[in-house]
Amino acid sequence: MKASIAAAALALCLAGISSADAQDFPNRQIRIVVPFPAGGTVDTVARLVAQKAADQAGQPVIIDNRGGAAGNIGADNVAKSPPDGYSVLQTVNGLSLSPSLYRKLPFNVLKDFTPVVQITASPLLIVASAKAPITSLSELISLAKQKPGVLNYGSTGVGIPLHLTMEMLKMAAGIDIVHIPYKGDAPLLTALIAGDVQVACVPFATSLPHIQAGTLRPLAVTTTERVSVLANIPTVAESGFPGFESSSWQGWFVPTGTPRDIVLKLNGYARHAIAQPDVLERLKSFGNTPIGGTPEQFDAMFKADVAKFAKVVKDANVPPQD
């Protein structure tokens, strides 16, 4: 009896501390952990958002780059941080893929993180080398069916969303195209431009300059709607595969146990940031659509992505990664 009373008293005490902390939040700097090196797309977006979020928070918002292990090092750092709102993970949809891809993770993506807000959505592009005799998605599929196992596609690694998007297309179209992984965007784009690989699924931001230069040929966008910068390029769904959708996103997560009031405050800081005209202009200039929304909306999308990628990994027989 005494033990249960003591436990109840402790719970009330902790609840009081959490409530007080939430009311006082923030009273010091907030750290946004970017689990990738400085200078990349995630880092760039994080710095844009951090500057405006700091204006709302009334406290500094700093970027802490902790790259390595495909984003898992930075994610683990936040998962094991105090659930007080001062450590925020800004990452991509690779987090929703990780539980079905890796043999072992130091965290549980569904149990150790609370989604806060979706920052952006970014289209992916199916592109062909300008040296390949492919000018549309239908031509790619027709050629692949005529020559099964002859065409190849590149990616920046086994199991990443770009790889799995091409596997989704292969399964939807019933075609056999050989996967050739490269160690990053630069070698993949070099191989595409040289014609060493015929096609690939690539990020919008990194491929647009090459499309504008005429060295890459856009075939389709993977989002549900066309992209204004390339308004004449159809979606995969429009090209004969209704319901097909695959996109990249960036979002904020905090450790599970972070008080609800703090989650809502962080959500508001991010939504304010991405609504500013100068941030909107910058985000759209490299293919990002600002999203915002509630924590519940982001949570539902995140869980749906975890389930979707688990099925794709299984159906595509992607080997577990260390």
C-alpha positions as CSV (number, residue, x, y, z in Angstrom):
1,M,0.0,0.0,0.0
2,K,2.8,2.4,1.0
3,A,4.7,1.5,-2.2
4,S,1.7,2.3,-4.4
5,I,1.1,5.6,-2.6
6,A,4.8,6.5,-3.1
7,A,4.6,5.6,-6.8
8,A,1.5,7.7,-7.2
9,A,3.2,10.6,-5.5
10,L,6.3,10.3,-7.7
11,A,4.1,10.2,-10.8
12,L,2.3,13.4,-9.7
13,C,5.7,15.0,-8.9
14,L,7.0,14.1,-12.4
15,A,3.8,15.4,-14.0
16,G,4.2,18.6,-12.2
17,I,7.8,19.0,-13.3
18,S,6.9,18.3,-16.9
19,S,4.0,20.8,-16.8
20,A,6.3,23.5,-15.3
21,D,9.0,22.7,-17.8
22,A,6.5,23.0,-20.7
23,Q,5.3,26.4,-19.5
24,D,8.9,27.6,-19.2
25,F,10.0,26.2,-22.5
26,P,12.3,27.3,-24.0
27,N,14.7,29.0,-21.5
28,R,17.9,28.0,-23.3
29,Q,19.1,27.1,-26.8
30,I,17.5,24.4,-28.8
31,R,19.6,21.9,-30.7
32,I,18.5,20.6,-34.1
33,V,20.5,17.4,-34.9
34,V,21.0,16.9,-38.6
35,P,22.3,13.3,-39.1
36,F,24.1,14.2,-42.3
37,P,27.2,16.3,-43.1
38,A,27.0,20.1,-43.4
39,G,26.2,21.5,-46.8
40,G,23.7,18.9,-47.9
41,T,20.0,19.4,-48.6
42,V,18.9,18.5,-45.1
43,D,21.5,20.8,-43.5
44,T,20.5,23.6,-45.8
45,V,16.8,23.3,-45.0
46,A,17.5,23.0,-41.3
47,R,19.5,26.2,-41.2
48,L,16.8,28.1,-43.0
49,V,14.2,26.8,-40.6
50,A,16.4,27.3,-37.5
51,Q,16.9,31.0,-38.1
52,K,13.2,31.8,-38.2
53,A,12.3,29.3,-35.4
54,A,14.8,31.1,-33.2
55,D,12.9,34.4,-33.8
56,Q,9.7,32.7,-32.5
57,A,11.3,30.8,-29.6
58,G,13.3,33.8,-28.3
59,Q,16.3,31.5,-27.9
60,P,19.1,30.4,-30.2
61,V,18.4,27.4,-32.4
62,I,21.7,25.7,-33.4
63,I,22.5,23.0,-35.9
64,D,24.4,20.0,-34.7
65,N,25.7,17.9,-37.7
66,R,26.2,14.2,-36.6
67,G,26.6,12.4,-39.9
68,G,27.3,8.7,-40.4
69,A,25.6,5.3,-40.7
70,A,23.0,6.6,-43.2
71,G,21.6,9.0,-40.5
72,N,21.4,6.4,-37.7
73,I,24.2,8.0,-35.6
74,G,22.4,11.3,-35.3
75,A,19.0,9.6,-34.8
76,D,20.4,7.6,-32.0
77,N,21.8,10.7,-30.3
78,V,18.4,12.3,-30.2
79,A,16.6,9.0,-29.2
80,K,18.9,8.9,-26.1
81,S,18.6,12.6,-25.3
82,P,16.4,14.0,-22.4
83,P,12.8,14.3,-23.6
84,D,12.6,18.0,-22.8
85,G,12.3,19.6,-26.3
86,Y,15.9,20.9,-26.4
87,S,17.1,18.1,-28.8
88,V,15.3,17.9,-32.1
89,L,16.0,15.5,-35.0
90,Q,15.6,16.8,-38.5
91,T,15.8,13.9,-40.9
92,V,14.4,12.3,-44.0
93,N,12.1,9.4,-44.9
94,G,15.1,7.1,-44.6
95,L,14.1,6.9,-40.9
96,S,10.9,5.1,-41.9
97,L,12.8,2.7,-44.0
98,S,15.5,1.8,-41.4
99,P,13.6,-0.8,-39.3
100,S,12.9,-3.0,-42.3
101,L,16.4,-2.6,-43.8
102,Y,18.9,-3.0,-41.0
103,R,19.6,-6.2,-39.0
104,K,20.0,-4.2,-35.8
105,L,19.3,-0.6,-34.8
106,P,20.3,1.1,-31.5
107,F,16.8,2.6,-31.4
108,N,13.1,1.7,-32.2
109,V,11.7,4.2,-34.7
110,L,8.1,3.8,-33.5
111,K,8.8,3.7,-29.8
112,D,11.7,6.1,-29.3
113,F,10.6,9.1,-31.3
114,T,7.6,11.4,-31.3
115,P,6.9,13.1,-34.7
116,V,6.6,16.8,-34.4
117,V,6.0,18.3,-37.9
118,Q,6.6,17.6,-41.5
119,I,8.9,20.3,-42.8
120,T,8.9,19.6,-46.6
121,A,8.0,17.1,-49.3
122,S,10.3,16.7,-52.2
123,P,9.5,15.0,-55.5
124,L,11.8,12.4,-56.9
125,L,12.4,12.1,-60.6
126,I,12.8,9.1,-62.9
127,V,15.4,10.3,-65.4
128,A,17.3,8.8,-68.4
129,S,20.7,9.5,-69.7
130,A,20.6,11.8,-72.7
131,K,22.8,9.1,-74.4
132,A,20.0,6.5,-73.9
133,P,17.3,6.0,-76.6
134,I,14.6,6.7,-74.0
135,T,12.4,9.8,-74.0
136,S,9.4,8.7,-71.9
137,L,8.4,6.3,-69.2
138,S,6.4,4.3,-71.7
139,E,9.5,3.9,-73.9
140,L,11.6,2.8,-70.9
141,I,9.0,0.1,-70.0
142,S,8.6,-1.0,-73.6
143,L,12.4,-1.3,-74.1
144,A,12.8,-3.1,-70.8
145,K,10.2,-5.7,-71.8
146,Q,11.8,-6.2,-75.1
147,K,15.2,-6.7,-73.5
148,P,14.7,-8.1,-69.9
149,G,17.8,-7.9,-67.8
150,V,19.7,-5.8,-70.3
151,L,19.0,-2.2,-69.1
152,N,20.3,-1.0,-65.8
153,Y,19.5,1.7,-63.3
154,G,21.7,3.5,-60.8
155,S,21.2,4.5,-57.2
156,T,23.2,5.9,-54.4
157,G,23.0,2.8,-52.3
158,V,21.1,-0.4,-51.5
159,G,17.8,0.0,-49.6
160,I,17.6,3.8,-49.7
161,P,14.3,5.4,-50.9
162,L,15.7,6.1,-54.4
163,H,16.5,2.4,-54.9
164,L,13.2,1.2,-53.5
165,T,11.2,3.7,-55.7
166,M,12.8,2.0,-58.8
167,E,12.0,-1.4,-57.3
168,M,8.4,-0.2,-56.8
169,L,8.3,0.8,-60.5
170,K,9.8,-2.5,-61.6
171,M,7.1,-4.4,-59.7
172,A,4.3,-2.2,-60.9
173,A,5.4,-2.4,-64.6
174,G,6.5,-6.0,-64.5
175,I,10.0,-5.3,-65.9
176,D,13.5,-6.5,-65.2
177,I,16.1,-3.8,-64.9
178,V,19.5,-4.4,-63.2
179,H,20.4,-2.3,-60.1
180,I,23.9,-0.8,-60.0
181,P,24.6,1.1,-56.7
182,Y,27.0,4.0,-56.5
183,K,28.6,5.7,-53.5
184,G,26.8,9.0,-53.6
185,D,25.1,11.5,-55.9
186,A,28.3,12.6,-57.7
187,P,29.4,9.2,-59.1
188,L,25.8,8.3,-59.9
189,L,25.2,11.5,-61.9
190,T,28.6,11.0,-63.7
191,A,27.6,7.5,-64.7
192,L,24.2,8.7,-65.9
193,I,25.6,11.5,-68.0
194,A,28.2,9.2,-69.5
195,G,25.6,6.6,-70.3
196,D,27.1,3.9,-68.1
197,V,23.6,3.5,-66.6
198,Q,20.5,4.2,-68.6
199,V,18.1,5.4,-65.9
200,A,17.8,6.3,-62.3
201,C,15.5,7.7,-59.7
202,V,17.1,10.9,-58.4
203,P,16.4,13.9,-56.1
204,F,14.9,16.9,-57.7
205,A,17.4,19.4,-56.4
206,T,20.5,17.5,-57.6
207,S,19.1,16.5,-61.0
208,L,17.5,19.8,-62.1
209,P,20.8,21.5,-63.2
210,H,21.6,18.5,-65.4
211,I,18.1,18.4,-66.9
212,Q,18.4,22.1,-67.7
213,A,21.8,21.5,-69.3
214,G,20.3,18.7,-71.4
215,T,22.5,15.9,-70.1
216,L,19.7,14.2,-68.3
217,R,16.2,13.6,-69.7
218,P,13.2,13.7,-67.2
219,L,10.7,10.9,-67.7
220,A,8.3,11.2,-64.8
221,V,7.9,12.6,-61.3
222,T,7.0,10.3,-58.5
223,T,4.6,12.5,-56.6
224,T,0.9,12.6,-56.9
225,E,1.0,16.0,-58.7
226,R,3.2,17.5,-61.3
227,V,6.0,19.9,-60.3
228,S,5.6,23.5,-61.5
229,V,9.3,23.9,-62.5
230,L,8.9,20.9,-64.8
231,A,5.1,21.2,-65.5
232,N,5.3,19.3,-68.8
233,I,6.7,16.2,-67.2
234,P,3.9,13.7,-66.2
235,T,3.7,11.8,-62.9
236,V,4.3,8.1,-62.8
237,A,0.6,7.7,-61.9
238,E,-0.4,9.7,-65.1
239,S,1.9,7.5,-67.1
240,G,-0.2,4.3,-66.6
241,F,0.3,3.5,-62.9
242,P,-2.6,5.0,-60.9
243,G,-1.9,5.3,-57.2
244,F,1.9,5.2,-57.6
245,E,3.5,7.7,-55.2
246,S,7.0,8.0,-53.7
247,S,8.5,11.2,-52.4
248,S,11.2,12.3,-50.0
249,W,10.4,14.4,-47.0
250,Q,12.0,16.1,-44.1
251,G,10.6,16.4,-40.6
252,W,11.2,17.0,-36.9
253,F,11.2,14.3,-34.2
254,V,11.8,14.5,-30.5
255,P,12.5,11.7,-28.0
256,T,9.4,9.9,-26.8
257,G,8.2,11.3,-23.5
258,T,8.6,14.9,-24.5
259,P,5.6,16.8,-23.0
260,R,2.7,17.4,-25.4
261,D,2.8,21.2,-24.8
262,I,6.5,21.3,-25.8
263,V,5.8,19.3,-28.9
264,L,3.1,21.8,-29.9
265,K,5.4,24.7,-29.3
266,L,8.1,23.2,-31.5
267,N,5.4,22.4,-34.2
268,G,4.4,26.1,-34.1
269,Y,8.0,27.3,-34.4
270,A,8.6,25.2,-37.5
271,R,5.2,26.1,-39.1
272,H,6.0,29.8,-38.6
273,A,9.4,29.4,-40.2
274,I,8.3,27.7,-43.4
275,A,5.5,30.2,-43.9
276,Q,7.9,33.1,-44.2
277,P,8.1,34.4,-47.8
278,D,11.9,34.3,-48.0
279,V,12.0,30.7,-46.7
280,L,9.2,29.7,-49.0
281,E,11.1,31.1,-52.0
282,R,14.3,29.3,-51.1
283,L,12.6,26.0,-50.4
284,K,10.7,26.0,-53.7
285,S,13.8,27.0,-55.6
286,F,15.3,23.6,-55.0
287,G,12.2,21.5,-55.4
288,N,10.8,21.4,-51.8
289,T,7.2,22.0,-50.9
290,P,6.7,23.3,-47.4
291,I,4.1,21.2,-45.5
292,G,3.6,22.0,-41.8
293,G,0.5,20.3,-40.4
294,T,-0.1,18.8,-37.0
295,P,2.0,16.3,-35.1
296,E,-0.9,13.8,-35.6
297,Q,-0.8,14.2,-39.4
298,F,2.9,13.7,-39.5
299,D,2.7,10.7,-37.2
300,A,0.1,9.0,-39.4
301,M,2.2,9.6,-42.5
302,F,5.3,8.3,-40.8
303,K,3.7,5.1,-39.7
304,A,2.2,4.6,-43.1
305,D,5.7,5.0,-44.7
306,V,7.2,2.5,-42.2
307,A,4.6,-0.1,-43.3
308,K,5.0,0.8,-47.0
309,F,8.7,0.4,-47.0
310,A,8.6,-2.8,-45.1
311,K,6.5,-4.3,-47.8
312,V,8.7,-3.0,-50.6
313,V,11.9,-4.3,-48.9
314,K,10.2,-7.8,-48.5
315,D,8.8,-7.9,-52.0
316,A,12.0,-6.7,-53.7
317,N,14.1,-9.2,-51.6
318,V,16.4,-6.5,-50.5
319,P,19.1,-8.2,-48.2
320,P,19.4,-7.0,-44.6
321,Q,22.1,-4.4,-44.1
322,D,24.6,-4.2,-41.2
